[in-house]
Amino acid sequence: MTKSSSPLPPTVERFIGFANVYDDFRPSPPADLGDILTHMIHQPVPGLVVDLGCGTGLSTRFWAERARMVVGVDPNTEMLAVARSRTLASNVAYLYGYGHRVALSRGCADIVTCSQSLHWMDPELTLPEVARLLRTGGVFAVYDHTSLVLPAWEIEAAQRVFQDRADALENELGIVAQVPRWPKHDHLPAMQASGLFRYTREFTLHHVEMGNSRSLIGGILSSGQIQSLFKAGVTEKELGLDVLQEQAHQLLGEELRPWYLSVHVRIGIV
């Protein structure tokens, strides 16, 4: 595969062209997360939460009713436009920027978050910026959805086959090599090795969302990996999406039923 001619960084280009789908089908953080983080900073209503790599504002909007002010930061102008159009709260603002370079003052934030985004940021550059933004006693929280239990095991098995095919095509076309990323399992060790945090730990939360066959396919179409394959010329048939869509329709249908999600959280206190 030839290298992309886009002037955008690969981590931004990967998420161009499907912002509305992303916002429609990606999950929001679990409600308990807000309670846990505010307990950790000994402040029931944070003055400022900064959400790095905010995308379309799913995590940013989560904090709108929990903080006096929330600022989402992202380098993807398309996603920021969707975030602004779908945010009604007057205490939420969005800034263009990267996780390692944020136009906010030192010590301004009580909480800094990265929802499904830190693996796209260089920790050696990003963690010092996080520490700069946080007040003493403030908390940095990284949270990623790690597992999903569906109402039918058969569709989970079918989705694994589909994902294996997507991974193989991504490697075959050289897309993986073009997009820098940092493994999620390295987040906590990187935070600990940085020497910037007085206390670190990790834990897992669980929550329930309602979903159906449309939710499953929409979630797949919200993936930067899948969209990158489409941009590279891979068809839905070559990817096996048509088969998975039919299986989802048969096994999940249109009725909304509980889906059980797990969210892995890493935190650091400055």
DRENDO-1510 file (C-alpha; in Angstrom, 1 decimal, always signed):
<recs>
REC; n; res; u; v; w
REC; 1; MET; +0.0; +0.0; +0.0 .
REC; 2; THR; +1.3; +3.4; -0.9 .
REC; 3; LYS; +1.8; +6.0; +1.9 .
REC; 4; SER; -1.2; +8.3; +2.3 .
REC; 5; SER; -0.8; +11.7; +0.6 .
REC; 6; SER; -3.0; +13.4; +3.2 .
REC; 7; PRO; -1.5; +16.4; +4.9 .
REC; 8; LEU; -3.1; +15.3; +8.2 .
REC; 9; PRO; -1.2; +13.2; +10.7 .
REC; 10; PRO; -2.1; +9.5; +10.4 .
REC; 11; THR; -3.8; +9.4; +13.7 .
REC; 12; VAL; -6.1; +12.2; +12.6 .
REC; 13; GLU; -6.7; +11.0; +9.1 .
REC; 14; ARG; -7.8; +7.6; +10.5 .
REC; 15; PHE; -10.9; +9.3; +12.0 .
REC; 16; ILE; -11.9; +11.5; +9.1 .
REC; 17; GLY; -15.2; +10.9; +7.2 .
REC; 18; PHE; -17.5; +9.3; +9.8 .
REC; 19; ALA; -17.9; +11.6; +12.7 .
REC; 20; ASN; -21.7; +11.3; +12.8 .
REC; 21; VAL; -21.5; +7.5; +12.8 .
REC; 22; TYR; -18.9; +7.6; +15.6 .
REC; 23; ASP; -21.1; +9.8; +17.8 .
REC; 24; ASP; -24.2; +7.8; +17.1 .
REC; 25; PHE; -22.8; +4.4; +18.0 .
REC; 26; ARG; -19.8; +4.7; +20.4 .
REC; 27; PRO; -20.6; +4.1; +24.1 .
REC; 28; SER; -20.5; +6.8; +26.8 .
REC; 29; PRO; -18.5; +6.4; +30.1 .
REC; 30; PRO; -20.3; +4.6; +33.0 .
REC; 31; ALA; -22.0; +6.8; +35.5 .
REC; 32; ASP; -20.0; +5.5; +38.4 .
REC; 33; LEU; -16.8; +6.9; +36.9 .
REC; 34; GLY; -17.9; +10.4; +37.7 .
REC; 35; ASP; -18.5; +9.6; +41.3 .
REC; 36; ILE; -15.2; +7.7; +41.7 .
REC; 37; LEU; -13.1; +10.5; +40.2 .
REC; 38; THR; -14.8; +13.3; +42.2 .
REC; 39; HIS; -14.2; +11.3; +45.4 .
REC; 40; MET; -10.5; +11.0; +44.5 .
REC; 41; ILE; -10.1; +14.7; +44.2 .
REC; 42; HIS; -12.2; +15.4; +47.4 .
REC; 43; GLN; -14.4; +17.7; +45.4 .
REC; 44; PRO; -18.0; +16.7; +44.5 .
REC; 45; VAL; -18.2; +19.3; +41.7 .
REC; 46; PRO; -14.9; +19.8; +39.8 .
REC; 47; GLY; -14.1; +23.3; +38.7 .
REC; 48; LEU; -12.6; +22.2; +35.4 .
REC; 49; VAL; -12.4; +18.9; +33.6 .
REC; 50; VAL; -10.2; +18.7; +30.5 .
REC; 51; ASP; -11.0; +15.8; +28.1 .
REC; 52; LEU; -8.1; +15.1; +25.8 .
REC; 53; GLY; -8.7; +13.4; +22.4 .
REC; 54; CYS; -12.4; +14.2; +22.9 .
REC; 55; GLY; -13.5; +13.3; +19.4 .
REC; 56; THR; -17.2; +14.1; +19.0 .
REC; 57; GLY; -17.5; +14.9; +22.7 .
REC; 58; LEU; -19.0; +11.7; +24.1 .
REC; 59; SER; -16.8; +11.8; +27.2 .
REC; 60; THR; -16.9; +15.6; +27.3 .
REC; 61; ARG; -20.7; +15.8; +27.5 .
REC; 62; PHE; -20.6; +13.1; +30.2 .
REC; 63; TRP; -19.0; +15.7; +32.5 .
REC; 64; ALA; -21.4; +18.6; +31.6 .
REC; 65; GLU; -23.7; +17.9; +34.6 .
REC; 66; ARG; -20.9; +16.9; +36.9 .
REC; 67; ALA; -18.5; +19.9; +36.7 .
REC; 68; ARG; -18.7; +23.6; +36.6 .
REC; 69; MET; -16.7; +23.8; +33.3 .
REC; 70; VAL; -15.6; +21.1; +30.8 .
REC; 71; VAL; -13.2; +21.6; +27.9 .
REC; 72; GLY; -12.7; +19.0; +25.1 .
REC; 73; VAL; -9.5; +19.0; +23.1 .
REC; 74; ASP; -9.0; +17.3; +19.7 .
REC; 75; PRO; -7.0; +17.8; +16.5 .
REC; 76; ASN; -9.8; +16.5; +14.3 .
REC; 77; THR; -11.8; +19.5; +13.1 .
REC; 78; GLU; -14.5; +17.4; +11.6 .
REC; 79; MET; -15.2; +15.6; +14.9 .
REC; 80; LEU; -15.0; +18.9; +16.8 .
REC; 81; ALA; -17.7; +20.3; +14.5 .
REC; 82; VAL; -20.0; +17.4; +15.4 .
REC; 83; ALA; -19.1; +17.8; +19.1 .
REC; 84; ARG; -20.1; +21.5; +19.0 .
REC; 85; SER; -23.3; +20.8; +17.1 .
REC; 86; ARG; -24.4; +18.1; +19.5 .
REC; 87; THR; -23.5; +19.8; +22.8 .
REC; 88; LEU; -26.3; +21.9; +24.3 .
REC; 89; ALA; -24.7; +22.6; +27.7 .
REC; 90; SER; -23.4; +26.1; +28.1 .
REC; 91; ASN; -20.5; +25.0; +30.4 .
REC; 92; VAL; -18.8; +22.9; +27.7 .
REC; 93; ALA; -16.3; +24.3; +25.3 .
REC; 94; TYR; -14.0; +22.7; +22.6 .
REC; 95; LEU; -10.5; +23.5; +21.6 .
REC; 96; TYR; -8.4; +22.5; +18.6 .
REC; 97; GLY; -5.2; +20.9; +19.9 .
REC; 98; TYR; -3.2; +17.8; +20.7 .
REC; 99; GLY; -2.8; +16.0; +24.0 .
REC; 100; HIS; +0.8; +17.2; +24.3 .
REC; 101; ARG; +0.0; +20.9; +23.5 .
REC; 102; VAL; -3.1; +22.4; +25.1 .
REC; 103; ALA; -3.8; +26.1; +25.1 .
REC; 104; LEU; -4.8; +26.2; +28.8 .
REC; 105; SER; -3.0; +27.5; +31.8 .
REC; 106; ARG; -0.8; +25.5; +34.3 .
REC; 107; GLY; -2.7; +24.0; +37.2 .
REC; 108; CYS; -6.1; +24.9; +35.8 .
REC; 109; ALA; -7.8; +21.4; +35.9 .
REC; 110; ASP; -9.1; +19.3; +38.7 .
REC; 111; ILE; -9.5; +16.3; +36.3 .
REC; 112; VAL; -7.9; +15.4; +33.0 .
REC; 113; THR; -9.4; +12.5; +31.0 .
REC; 114; CYS; -8.5; +10.4; +28.0 .
REC; 115; SER; -11.5; +8.3; +26.8 .
REC; 116; GLN; -10.5; +5.7; +24.2 .
REC; 117; SER; -7.7; +8.0; +23.1 .
REC; 118; LEU; -4.4; +7.8; +25.0 .
REC; 119; HIS; -3.1; +5.0; +22.7 .
REC; 120; TRP; -3.0; +7.5; +19.9 .
REC; 121; MET; -0.7; +9.9; +21.9 .
REC; 122; ASP; +3.0; +9.7; +22.7 .
REC; 123; PRO; +3.1; +9.3; +26.5 .
REC; 124; GLU; +6.6; +10.9; +26.7 .
REC; 125; LEU; +5.0; +14.1; +25.3 .
REC; 126; THR; +1.5; +13.8; +26.7 .
REC; 127; LEU; +2.0; +12.9; +30.3 .
REC; 128; PRO; +4.1; +16.0; +31.1 .
REC; 129; GLU; +1.4; +18.2; +29.6 .
REC; 130; VAL; -1.3; +16.4; +31.7 .
REC; 131; ALA; +0.8; +17.1; +34.8 .
REC; 132; ARG; +1.1; +20.7; +33.8 .
REC; 133; LEU; -2.6; +21.1; +33.4 .
REC; 134; LEU; -3.5; +19.5; +36.7 .
REC; 135; ARG; -3.6; +21.3; +40.1 .
REC; 136; THR; -1.9; +19.5; +43.0 .
REC; 137; GLY; -4.2; +16.7; +44.0 .
REC; 138; GLY; -5.8; +16.6; +40.6 .
REC; 139; VAL; -6.5; +13.3; +38.9 .
REC; 140; PHE; -5.6; +12.0; +35.4 .
REC; 141; ALA; -8.0; +9.3; +34.2 .
REC; 142; VAL; -7.6; +7.1; +31.2 .
REC; 143; TYR; -10.6; +4.9; +30.4 .
REC; 144; ASP; -11.1; +2.4; +27.6 .
REC; 145; HIS; -14.0; +0.0; +26.8 .
REC; 146; THR; -12.3; -3.5; +26.9 .
REC; 147; SER; -15.1; -6.0; +26.5 .
REC; 148; LEU; -18.7; -6.4; +25.4 .
REC; 149; VAL; -21.1; -9.3; +26.2 .
REC; 150; LEU; -23.9; -9.6; +23.7 .
REC; 151; PRO; -27.3; -11.4; +24.1 .
REC; 152; ALA; -26.1; -14.2; +21.7 .
REC; 153; TRP; -22.8; -15.9; +21.9 .
REC; 154; GLU; -23.1; -16.9; +18.3 .
REC; 155; ILE; -22.8; -13.3; +17.1 .
REC; 156; GLU; -19.8; -12.8; +19.4 .
REC; 157; ALA; -18.1; -15.7; +17.6 .
REC; 158; ALA; -19.1; -14.3; +14.2 .
REC; 159; GLN; -17.7; -10.9; +15.2 .
REC; 160; ARG; -14.4; -12.5; +16.1 .
REC; 161; VAL; -14.1; -14.1; +12.7 .
REC; 162; PHE; -14.8; -10.7; +11.2 .
REC; 163; GLN; -12.3; -9.0; +13.4 .
REC; 164; ASP; -9.6; -11.5; +12.5 .
REC; 165; ARG; -10.3; -10.8; +8.8 .
REC; 166; ALA; -10.0; -7.0; +9.4 .
REC; 167; ASP; -6.7; -7.4; +11.3 .
REC; 168; ALA; -5.3; -9.6; +8.5 .
REC; 169; LEU; -6.2; -7.1; +5.8 .
REC; 170; GLU; -4.9; -4.2; +7.8 .
REC; 171; ASN; -1.5; -5.9; +8.1 .
REC; 172; GLU; -1.5; -7.1; +4.5 .
REC; 173; LEU; -2.1; -3.5; +3.2 .
REC; 174; GLY; +0.5; -2.0; +5.5 .
REC; 175; ILE; -2.0; +0.3; +7.3 .
REC; 176; VAL; -0.8; -0.8; +10.8 .
REC; 177; ALA; +2.7; +0.4; +10.0 .
REC; 178; GLN; +1.5; +3.9; +8.9 .
REC; 179; VAL; -0.4; +4.7; +12.1 .
REC; 180; PRO; +1.7; +5.1; +15.4 .
REC; 181; ARG; +0.0; +3.9; +18.5 .
REC; 182; TRP; +1.0; +3.0; +22.0 .
REC; 183; PRO; -0.4; -0.2; +23.6 .
REC; 184; LYS; -3.1; +0.3; +26.2 .
REC; 185; HIS; -1.5; -2.2; +28.6 .
REC; 186; ASP; +1.5; +0.1; +28.7 .
REC; 187; HIS; -0.5; +3.1; +30.0 .
REC; 188; LEU; -0.1; +2.5; +33.7 .
REC; 189; PRO; +3.6; +1.5; +33.5 .
REC; 190; ALA; +4.2; +4.7; +31.5 .
REC; 191; MET; +2.4; +6.8; +34.1 .
REC; 192; GLN; +4.4; +5.1; +36.9 .
REC; 193; ALA; +7.7; +5.5; +35.1 .
REC; 194; SER; +7.2; +9.1; +34.3 .
REC; 195; GLY; +7.6; +10.2; +38.0 .
REC; 196; LEU; +4.9; +12.7; +37.5 .
REC; 197; PHE; +2.2; +11.1; +39.7 .
REC; 198; ARG; +2.3; +10.5; +43.4 .
REC; 199; TYR; -0.2; +7.7; +43.3 .
REC; 200; THR; -1.4; +5.4; +40.4 .
REC; 201; ARG; -3.8; +2.5; +40.2 .
REC; 202; GLU; -6.1; +0.7; +37.8 .
REC; 203; PHE; -9.6; -0.8; +38.1 .
REC; 204; THR; -12.5; -2.0; +36.0 .
REC; 205; LEU; -16.1; -0.8; +35.9 .
REC; 206; HIS; -19.1; -2.4; +34.4 .
REC; 207; HIS; -22.3; -0.9; +32.9 .
REC; 208; VAL; -25.2; -1.8; +30.7 .
REC; 209; GLU; -26.4; -0.2; +27.5 .
REC; 210; MET; -29.2; -1.3; +25.2 .
REC; 211; GLY; -28.4; -2.5; +21.7 .
REC; 212; ASN; -29.6; -4.4; +18.7 .
REC; 213; SER; -28.3; -5.5; +15.2 .
REC; 214; ARG; -28.1; -1.9; +14.1 .
REC; 215; SER; -26.0; -1.0; +17.1 .
REC; 216; LEU; -23.5; -3.8; +16.4 .
REC; 217; ILE; -23.0; -2.8; +12.7 .
REC; 218; GLY; -23.0; +0.9; +13.6 .
REC; 219; GLY; -20.3; +0.3; +16.2 .
REC; 220; ILE; -18.2; -1.6; +13.6 .
REC; 221; LEU; -18.6; +1.3; +11.2 .
REC; 222; SER; -17.4; +3.7; +13.9 .
REC; 223; SER; -14.1; +2.0; +13.9 .
REC; 224; GLY; -11.1; +3.8; +12.5 .
REC; 225; GLN; -9.6; +0.5; +11.5 .
REC; 226; ILE; -12.7; -0.4; +9.4 .
REC; 227; GLN; -12.9; +3.0; +7.8 .
REC; 228; SER; -9.2; +2.9; +7.0 .
REC; 229; LEU; -9.8; -0.4; +5.1 .
REC; 230; PHE; -12.7; +1.2; +3.2 .
REC; 231; LYS; -10.4; +4.2; +2.3 .
REC; 232; ALA; -7.8; +1.7; +1.0 .
REC; 233; GLY; -10.4; +0.2; -1.4 .
REC; 234; VAL; -11.5; -2.9; +0.6 .
REC; 235; THR; -15.2; -3.6; -0.1 .
REC; 236; GLU; -17.8; -4.7; +2.5 .
REC; 237; LYS; -17.9; -8.1; +0.8 .
REC; 238; GLU; -14.1; -8.6; +0.9 .
REC; 239; LEU; -14.2; -7.7; +4.6 .
REC; 240; GLY; -17.2; -10.0; +5.3 .
REC; 241; LEU; -19.3; -7.2; +6.6 .
REC; 242; ASP; -22.3; -8.3; +4.5 .
REC; 243; VAL; -22.2; -11.7; +6.1 .
REC; 244; LEU; -21.8; -10.3; +9.6 .
REC; 245; GLN; -24.7; -7.9; +9.0 .
REC; 246; GLU; -27.0; -10.8; +8.0 .
REC; 247; GLN; -25.9; -12.8; +11.0 .
REC; 248; ALA; -26.5; -9.8; +13.3 .
REC; 249; HIS; -30.0; -9.4; +11.8 .
REC; 250; GLN; -30.9; -13.0; +12.5 .
REC; 251; LEU; -29.3; -13.3; +16.0 .
REC; 252; LEU; -30.0; -9.9; +17.4 .
REC; 253; GLY; -32.9; -8.4; +15.4 .
REC; 254; GLU; -34.2; -4.9; +16.0 .
REC; 255; GLU; -35.4; -5.3; +19.6 .
REC; 256; LEU; -33.2; -3.4; +22.1 .
REC; 257; ARG; -31.7; -5.7; +24.7 .
REC; 258; PRO; -29.1; -5.3; +27.4 .
REC; 259; TRP; -25.5; -5.3; +26.4 .
REC; 260; TYR; -22.9; -5.6; +29.2 .
REC; 261; LEU; -19.7; -3.5; +28.8 .
REC; 262; SER; -16.5; -3.4; +30.8 .
REC; 263; VAL; -14.4; -0.2; +31.1 .
REC; 264; HIS; -10.8; -0.4; +32.2 .
REC; 265; VAL; -9.6; +2.7; +34.1 .
REC; 266; ARG; -6.1; +3.9; +34.9 .
REC; 267; ILE; -5.6; +6.9; +37.2 .
REC; 268; GLY; -2.8; +9.0; +38.4 .
REC; 269; ILE; -2.8; +11.7; +41.2 .
REC; 270; VAL; -0.3; +14.6; +40.8 .
</recs>
